[in-house]
Amino acid sequence: MWGILVALISGALMSIQGVFNTEVTKQTSLWVSTGWVQLSAFAVCVLAWIFTGRDSIAALWQVENKYTLLGGVIGAFITITVIQSMGSLGPARAAMLIVISQLAVAYVIELFGLFGVEKVDFEWRRLLGMAIAIVGIVIFKWEK
């Protein structure tokens, strides 16, 4: 139950953040907005680190698969692409396409056991679920 609640909060926060970032970009630029997002997120993380125990930063260099340290770089590109998609498609359409893309890529990662994730068997019902979601986007986007 906790995981479901956190996931729902995450989705809501991502939509709100996308709208906020898009508005900041309209008034500044893509790079200023993206930089601010990453800088302010870094500040929050530093403050949380200070107040919650201060685990050793040196532990980062002991991470087994070094490519996983690229999450922050990917985060910058997520911010950029969310801003651009929301600016051109609007929040609802962009969010739907973003979620479909997340679902499809996550399923491929599970199917092939990529990045150390436990491999799962192919299931037609999951593919059908994605197809239904895509049909939902088409219906949602349908213009009279």
Rosetta constraint file for C-alpha pairs under 8 A:
AtomPair CA 1 CA 5 HARMONIC 6.37 0.50
AtomPair CA 2 CA 6 HARMONIC 6.18 0.50
AtomPair CA 3 CA 7 HARMONIC 6.05 0.50
AtomPair CA 4 CA 8 HARMONIC 6.20 0.50
AtomPair CA 5 CA 9 HARMONIC 6.21 0.50
AtomPair CA 6 CA 10 HARMONIC 6.02 0.50
AtomPair CA 7 CA 11 HARMONIC 6.22 0.50
AtomPair CA 8 CA 12 HARMONIC 6.26 0.50
AtomPair CA 9 CA 13 HARMONIC 6.05 0.50
AtomPair CA 10 CA 14 HARMONIC 6.07 0.50
AtomPair CA 11 CA 15 HARMONIC 6.34 0.50
AtomPair CA 12 CA 16 HARMONIC 6.31 0.50
AtomPair CA 13 CA 17 HARMONIC 5.88 0.50
AtomPair CA 14 CA 18 HARMONIC 6.00 0.50
AtomPair CA 15 CA 19 HARMONIC 6.41 0.50
AtomPair CA 15 CA 91 HARMONIC 6.93 0.50
AtomPair CA 15 CA 95 HARMONIC 6.78 0.50
AtomPair CA 16 CA 20 HARMONIC 6.23 0.50
AtomPair CA 17 CA 21 HARMONIC 5.93 0.50
AtomPair CA 18 CA 22 HARMONIC 6.03 0.50
AtomPair CA 18 CA 79 HARMONIC 7.73 0.50
AtomPair CA 18 CA 82 HARMONIC 5.99 0.50
AtomPair CA 18 CA 83 HARMONIC 5.87 0.50
AtomPair CA 18 CA 86 HARMONIC 6.79 0.50
AtomPair CA 18 CA 91 HARMONIC 7.45 0.50
AtomPair CA 19 CA 23 HARMONIC 6.31 0.50
AtomPair CA 19 CA 83 HARMONIC 7.58 0.50
AtomPair CA 19 CA 86 HARMONIC 7.01 0.50
AtomPair CA 19 CA 91 HARMONIC 6.65 0.50
AtomPair CA 20 CA 24 HARMONIC 6.30 0.50
AtomPair CA 21 CA 25 HARMONIC 6.08 0.50
AtomPair CA 21 CA 33 HARMONIC 6.41 0.50
AtomPair CA 21 CA 34 HARMONIC 7.65 0.50
AtomPair CA 21 CA 37 HARMONIC 7.67 0.50
AtomPair CA 21 CA 79 HARMONIC 8.00 0.50
AtomPair CA 21 CA 83 HARMONIC 6.08 0.50
AtomPair CA 22 CA 26 HARMONIC 6.31 0.50
AtomPair CA 22 CA 83 HARMONIC 4.86 0.50
AtomPair CA 22 CA 84 HARMONIC 7.35 0.50
AtomPair CA 22 CA 86 HARMONIC 6.79 0.50
AtomPair CA 22 CA 87 HARMONIC 6.04 0.50
AtomPair CA 23 CA 27 HARMONIC 6.58 0.50
AtomPair CA 24 CA 28 HARMONIC 6.06 0.50
AtomPair CA 24 CA 29 HARMONIC 7.66 0.50
AtomPair CA 24 CA 33 HARMONIC 5.90 0.50
AtomPair CA 25 CA 29 HARMONIC 4.72 0.50
AtomPair CA 25 CA 30 HARMONIC 5.16 0.50
AtomPair CA 25 CA 32 HARMONIC 7.34 0.50
AtomPair CA 25 CA 33 HARMONIC 5.26 0.50
AtomPair CA 25 CA 83 HARMONIC 7.60 0.50
AtomPair CA 28 CA 32 HARMONIC 6.35 0.50
AtomPair CA 28 CA 33 HARMONIC 6.73 0.50
AtomPair CA 29 CA 33 HARMONIC 6.04 0.50
AtomPair CA 30 CA 34 HARMONIC 6.02 0.50
AtomPair CA 30 CA 80 HARMONIC 7.00 0.50
AtomPair CA 30 CA 83 HARMONIC 7.88 0.50
AtomPair CA 31 CA 35 HARMONIC 5.80 0.50
AtomPair CA 32 CA 36 HARMONIC 6.07 0.50
AtomPair CA 33 CA 37 HARMONIC 6.27 0.50
AtomPair CA 34 CA 38 HARMONIC 6.30 0.50
AtomPair CA 34 CA 76 HARMONIC 6.77 0.50
AtomPair CA 34 CA 79 HARMONIC 6.23 0.50
AtomPair CA 34 CA 80 HARMONIC 6.31 0.50
AtomPair CA 35 CA 39 HARMONIC 5.95 0.50
AtomPair CA 36 CA 40 HARMONIC 5.86 0.50
AtomPair CA 37 CA 41 HARMONIC 6.05 0.50
AtomPair CA 37 CA 79 HARMONIC 7.82 0.50
AtomPair CA 38 CA 42 HARMONIC 6.10 0.50
AtomPair CA 38 CA 76 HARMONIC 6.88 0.50
AtomPair CA 39 CA 43 HARMONIC 6.27 0.50
AtomPair CA 40 CA 44 HARMONIC 6.31 0.50
AtomPair CA 41 CA 45 HARMONIC 6.23 0.50
AtomPair CA 42 CA 46 HARMONIC 6.14 0.50
AtomPair CA 43 CA 47 HARMONIC 6.23 0.50
AtomPair CA 44 CA 48 HARMONIC 6.11 0.50
AtomPair CA 45 CA 49 HARMONIC 5.99 0.50
AtomPair CA 46 CA 50 HARMONIC 6.19 0.50
AtomPair CA 47 CA 51 HARMONIC 6.33 0.50
AtomPair CA 48 CA 52 HARMONIC 5.90 0.50
AtomPair CA 49 CA 53 HARMONIC 6.45 0.50
AtomPair CA 49 CA 54 HARMONIC 5.25 0.50
AtomPair CA 49 CA 55 HARMONIC 7.52 0.50
AtomPair CA 50 CA 54 HARMONIC 5.68 0.50
AtomPair CA 58 CA 62 HARMONIC 7.29 0.50
AtomPair CA 59 CA 63 HARMONIC 6.85 0.50
AtomPair CA 60 CA 69 HARMONIC 7.98 0.50
AtomPair CA 63 CA 69 HARMONIC 7.99 0.50
AtomPair CA 65 CA 69 HARMONIC 7.91 0.50
AtomPair CA 66 CA 70 HARMONIC 7.92 0.50
AtomPair CA 70 CA 74 HARMONIC 6.24 0.50
AtomPair CA 71 CA 75 HARMONIC 6.01 0.50
AtomPair CA 72 CA 76 HARMONIC 6.42 0.50
AtomPair CA 73 CA 77 HARMONIC 6.71 0.50
AtomPair CA 74 CA 78 HARMONIC 6.13 0.50
AtomPair CA 75 CA 79 HARMONIC 6.23 0.50
AtomPair CA 76 CA 80 HARMONIC 6.35 0.50
AtomPair CA 77 CA 81 HARMONIC 6.05 0.50
AtomPair CA 78 CA 82 HARMONIC 5.96 0.50
AtomPair CA 79 CA 83 HARMONIC 6.15 0.50
AtomPair CA 80 CA 84 HARMONIC 6.28 0.50
AtomPair CA 81 CA 85 HARMONIC 5.96 0.50
AtomPair CA 82 CA 86 HARMONIC 5.95 0.50
AtomPair CA 82 CA 94 HARMONIC 7.62 0.50
AtomPair CA 83 CA 87 HARMONIC 6.01 0.50
AtomPair CA 84 CA 88 HARMONIC 6.24 0.50
AtomPair CA 85 CA 89 HARMONIC 5.69 0.50
AtomPair CA 85 CA 90 HARMONIC 7.31 0.50
AtomPair CA 85 CA 94 HARMONIC 5.59 0.50
AtomPair CA 86 CA 90 HARMONIC 4.60 0.50
AtomPair CA 86 CA 91 HARMONIC 4.95 0.50
AtomPair CA 86 CA 93 HARMONIC 7.78 0.50
AtomPair CA 86 CA 94 HARMONIC 5.32 0.50
AtomPair CA 86 CA 95 HARMONIC 7.70 0.50
AtomPair CA 87 CA 91 HARMONIC 7.75 0.50
AtomPair CA 89 CA 93 HARMONIC 5.83 0.50
AtomPair CA 89 CA 94 HARMONIC 5.61 0.50
AtomPair CA 90 CA 94 HARMONIC 6.01 0.50
AtomPair CA 91 CA 95 HARMONIC 5.88 0.50
AtomPair CA 92 CA 96 HARMONIC 6.22 0.50
AtomPair CA 93 CA 97 HARMONIC 6.33 0.50
AtomPair CA 93 CA 137 HARMONIC 7.49 0.50
AtomPair CA 93 CA 140 HARMONIC 7.95 0.50
AtomPair CA 93 CA 141 HARMONIC 7.10 0.50
AtomPair CA 94 CA 98 HARMONIC 6.01 0.50
AtomPair CA 95 CA 99 HARMONIC 6.07 0.50
AtomPair CA 96 CA 100 HARMONIC 6.22 0.50
AtomPair CA 96 CA 137 HARMONIC 6.67 0.50
AtomPair CA 97 CA 101 HARMONIC 6.10 0.50
AtomPair CA 97 CA 137 HARMONIC 7.56 0.50
AtomPair CA 98 CA 102 HARMONIC 6.11 0.50
AtomPair CA 99 CA 103 HARMONIC 6.07 0.50
AtomPair CA 100 CA 104 HARMONIC 6.14 0.50
AtomPair CA 100 CA 130 HARMONIC 7.17 0.50
AtomPair CA 100 CA 133 HARMONIC 7.14 0.50
AtomPair CA 100 CA 134 HARMONIC 7.20 0.50
AtomPair CA 101 CA 105 HARMONIC 6.06 0.50
AtomPair CA 102 CA 106 HARMONIC 5.87 0.50
AtomPair CA 103 CA 107 HARMONIC 6.10 0.50
AtomPair CA 103 CA 130 HARMONIC 7.62 0.50
AtomPair CA 104 CA 108 HARMONIC 6.31 0.50
AtomPair CA 104 CA 130 HARMONIC 7.34 0.50
AtomPair CA 105 CA 109 HARMONIC 6.16 0.50
AtomPair CA 106 CA 110 HARMONIC 6.27 0.50
AtomPair CA 107 CA 111 HARMONIC 5.99 0.50
AtomPair CA 108 CA 112 HARMONIC 6.18 0.50
AtomPair CA 109 CA 113 HARMONIC 5.65 0.50
AtomPair CA 109 CA 114 HARMONIC 4.95 0.50
AtomPair CA 109 CA 115 HARMONIC 7.52 0.50
AtomPair CA 109 CA 117 HARMONIC 7.20 0.50
AtomPair CA 109 CA 119 HARMONIC 7.98 0.50
AtomPair CA 110 CA 114 HARMONIC 6.67 0.50
AtomPair CA 110 CA 117 HARMONIC 6.29 0.50
AtomPair CA 110 CA 118 HARMONIC 6.43 0.50
AtomPair CA 110 CA 119 HARMONIC 5.10 0.50
AtomPair CA 110 CA 120 HARMONIC 5.61 0.50
AtomPair CA 111 CA 119 HARMONIC 5.50 0.50
AtomPair CA 111 CA 120 HARMONIC 5.14 0.50
AtomPair CA 111 CA 121 HARMONIC 6.20 0.50
AtomPair CA 111 CA 122 HARMONIC 6.41 0.50
AtomPair CA 112 CA 119 HARMONIC 5.84 0.50
AtomPair CA 112 CA 120 HARMONIC 7.56 0.50
AtomPair CA 113 CA 117 HARMONIC 5.00 0.50
AtomPair CA 113 CA 118 HARMONIC 5.31 0.50
AtomPair CA 113 CA 119 HARMONIC 4.01 0.50
AtomPair CA 113 CA 120 HARMONIC 7.23 0.50
AtomPair CA 114 CA 119 HARMONIC 7.73 0.50
AtomPair CA 123 CA 127 HARMONIC 6.87 0.50
AtomPair CA 124 CA 128 HARMONIC 6.07 0.50
AtomPair CA 125 CA 129 HARMONIC 6.02 0.50
AtomPair CA 126 CA 130 HARMONIC 6.36 0.50
AtomPair CA 127 CA 131 HARMONIC 6.26 0.50
AtomPair CA 128 CA 132 HARMONIC 6.15 0.50
AtomPair CA 129 CA 133 HARMONIC 6.26 0.50
AtomPair CA 130 CA 134 HARMONIC 6.23 0.50
AtomPair CA 131 CA 135 HARMONIC 6.23 0.50
AtomPair CA 132 CA 136 HARMONIC 6.14 0.50
AtomPair CA 133 CA 137 HARMONIC 6.42 0.50
AtomPair CA 134 CA 138 HARMONIC 6.41 0.50
AtomPair CA 135 CA 139 HARMONIC 6.22 0.50
AtomPair CA 136 CA 140 HARMONIC 6.00 0.50
AtomPair CA 137 CA 141 HARMONIC 5.95 0.50
AtomPair CA 138 CA 142 HARMONIC 5.89 0.50
